[in-house]
Amino acid sequence: MQTQEATIVAVIAAAFTVTVCYALACLTTNKIAKAALEGSRSVDRAKILNEVGAILRHLSVFRWRRK
């Protein structure tokens, strides 16, 4: 019975950790996007957001290989 309880606690802790990390990533992305768009012209905003998205996609990919 103790192993089942430990498994349940581990699953809940993992789910909580993933949720908190996702929330922090969203908050960080929001702050980065706001800072990047601050003082920009409306014509440039689409390109700025595309570049911010490309940077965030690049940072979110874990690479095993060294360059």
Secondary structure, DSSP 8 states (H G I E B T S, - for coil): -HHHHHHHHHHHHHHHHHHHHHHHHHHHHHHHHHHHHTT--TTTHHHHHHHHHHHHHHHHS---S--
